[in-house]
Amino acid sequence: MEITKMPDKSQIESEIQTHFQGEGIELERDEDLFSSGQVDSMALMQAVAHLEATYGLKIPPGDLVPENFRTVEVMADYVIQRR
């Protein structure tokens, strides 16, 4: 379901955390996804696809770098920036 009105950052963070919880992954908003060992490349790509579908984004391949997806907080900032 695509969201038409952009939620605020805390709502986006909560939604991302809920997505990961559905995959059995519990993350704090500032927890490093890569060093935590909880998120592998497949889970990250599923999260990217989820962000695209939920927020109506098209994330270009050049943006698929760790700096844009390192934490839930960074992902929320990225979503806000891309909208």
Beta strands, then each sheet from edge to edge (+ up, - down):
end
